[in-house]
């Protein structure tokens, strides 16, 4: 399977503060990657690099074979749900028109939308369960409804990859499960590649077929249930049972290969 995102020898610094160091990561087309790590570990920065909002200090990032800024300009390569997205309560547009705005990156702000693009956007509104409020003011949606509207807006231009930045923050477990089920259904129907950025290991493990564990550098990239116990405890102090991690399972290195010696030390986790 080919890579849709290729991150090679990546460093990034804010001034003299190094945030990402020597990150190598390939994201396969059609996969769901959980990008995990503690707060301040560089997850959102890496996502912003994929969006072309930052430039690497060293190394490279490509999305769909293009530089991130070019992929964003194409309009139909990357869909993005930002952290803490919201509509103002008095936002004057209807849900339908807010979702249609997702097409502007594909067609340009001053050009009309293609009929089939509008039909697809309207179909998305139905798929995510907002058909009955499609003509209501978008600012009056509940939190869960607004989140679904943002998803529809991100998917309206039919992107190849969907970036989700902490999408389950502030949602209870029941709401998280419903959200994850809906995202997985959309992924299957639309042939998406998904990057799910979160510090919530339980949410990540329930949606991802690969996880990338990031704290300054990449400490692990493999299937969720093989994440080394010591790494999970040191980095997250998490509930390992929620991850399905079994003590004693041999760790996998960042390239996905098993180590023959289970006693090989895991590097200490940098504090950033």
JONOR-V7007 format. One record per backbone hydrogen bond with DSSP energy under -0.5 kcal/mol. CO is the residue of the C=O (numbers start at 1). NH is the residue of the N-H. E is the energy in kcal/mol with one decimal. If there is no record, write none. Layout:
CO,NH,E / CO,NH,E
This chain:
2,29,-2.9 / 4,64,-3.7 / 5,27,-2.5 / 6,8,-0.5 / 6,62,-1.9 / 7,25,-2.4 / 8,60,-2.2 / 10,23,-2.3 / 11,57,-2.0 / 11,58,-1.7 / 12,19,-2.8 / 12,20,-2.1 / 13,15,-0.9 / 14,17,-2.2 / 16,18,-0.8 / 17,14,-2.4 / 20,12,-2.3 / 22,24,-0.5 / 23,10,-2.3 / 25,7,-3.0 / 26,28,-0.6 / 27,4,-3.0 / 27,5,-1.5 / 28,31,-1.9 / 31,33,-0.5 / 31,194,-2.3 / 32,34,-0.5 / 32,209,-1.9 / 32,210,-1.6 / 33,35,-0.7 / 33,196,-3.1 / 34,36,-0.8 / 34,212,-2.9 / 35,198,-2.3 / 36,214,-3.2 / 38,41,-2.1 / 41,216,-2.3 / 42,46,-2.4 / 43,47,-2.1 / 44,48,-2.5 / 45,49,-1.9 / 46,50,-1.8 / 47,51,-1.3 / 48,53,-2.4 / 48,54,-0.8 / 49,52,-1.1 / 58,11,-2.4 / 60,8,-2.5 / 61,68,-0.6 / 62,6,-2.3 / 63,66,-1.5 / 66,63,-3.0 / 67,70,-0.6 / 67,71,-2.2 / 68,72,-2.4 / 69,73,-2.2 / 70,74,-1.7 / 71,75,-0.7 / 71,77,-0.6 / 72,75,-1.1 / 77,160,-1.0 / 77,161,-2.2 / 79,163,-3.1 / 80,82,-0.6 / 81,165,-2.3 / 82,85,-1.0 / 88,91,-2.0 / 91,139,-0.7 / 93,138,-2.7 / 94,98,-2.5 / 95,99,-2.3 / 96,100,-2.2 / 97,101,-1.4 / 99,102,-1.7 / 100,103,-2.3 / 101,104,-1.7 / 103,106,-1.0 / 103,107,-2.1 / 104,108,-2.8 / 108,111,-1.1 / 114,118,-2.2 / 115,119,-2.2 / 116,120,-2.0 / 117,121,-2.4 / 118,122,-2.5 / 119,123,-2.1 / 120,124,-2.1 / 121,125,-1.6 / 122,126,-1.3 / 123,127,-2.3 / 124,128,-2.2 / 125,130,-2.6 / 126,129,-1.5 / 130,133,-1.4 / 131,134,-1.0 / 133,136,-1.9 / 134,96,-2.8 / 136,95,-1.9 / 137,140,-1.5 / 138,141,-1.4 / 142,146,-2.8 / 143,147,-1.9 / 144,148,-1.8 / 145,149,-2.1 / 146,150,-2.3 / 147,151,-2.0 / 148,152,-2.4 / 149,153,-2.4 / 150,154,-2.4 / 151,155,-1.9 / 152,156,-1.2 / 155,158,-2.2 / 160,193,-1.7 / 161,79,-2.9 / 161,163,-0.5 / 162,164,-0.5 / 162,195,-2.5 / 163,81,-2.9 / 163,165,-0.5 / 164,166,-0.8 / 164,197,-3.2 / 166,169,-1.1 / 168,171,-1.9 / 172,176,-2.8 / 173,177,-2.3 / 174,178,-1.9 / 175,179,-2.4 / 176,180,-2.8 / 177,181,-2.4 / 178,182,-2.1 / 179,183,-2.5 / 180,184,-2.5 / 181,185,-1.9 / 182,186,-2.3 / 183,187,-2.5 / 184,188,-2.0 / 185,189,-2.4 / 186,190,-2.6 / 187,191,-1.4 / 187,192,-1.5 / 193,162,-2.9 / 194,33,-2.9 / 194,196,-0.5 / 195,164,-3.0 / 195,197,-0.7 / 196,35,-2.1 / 196,198,-0.5 / 197,166,-3.0 / 198,37,-0.6 / 199,201,-0.9 / 200,204,-2.2 / 201,205,-2.7 / 202,206,-1.2 / 203,207,-0.6 / 204,207,-1.2 / 204,208,-2.3 / 210,34,-2.9 / 211,222,-1.6 / 212,36,-2.4 / 212,214,-0.7 / 213,219,-3.0 / 213,220,-0.9 / 215,217,-1.9 / 216,21,-2.9 / 217,215,-2.2 / 217,219,-0.6 / 220,213,-2.7 / 222,211,-3.1 / 223,226,-1.2 / 224,227,-1.8 / 225,246,-0.7 / 228,232,-2.2 / 229,233,-2.4 / 230,234,-2.6 / 231,235,-2.5 / 232,236,-2.2 / 232,237,-0.9 / 232,238,-0.7 / 233,237,-1.1 / 238,240,-1.0 / 239,242,-1.0 / 239,243,-0.8 / 240,243,-0.8 / 240,244,-0.8 / 240,245,-1.8 / 241,244,-0.6 / 245,247,-0.6 / 246,249,-1.8 / 251,259,-1.4 / 253,221,-0.5 / 253,256,-2.5 / 257,253,-2.4 / 260,262,-0.7 / 261,264,-1.7 / 268,270,-0.6 / 270,272,-0.6
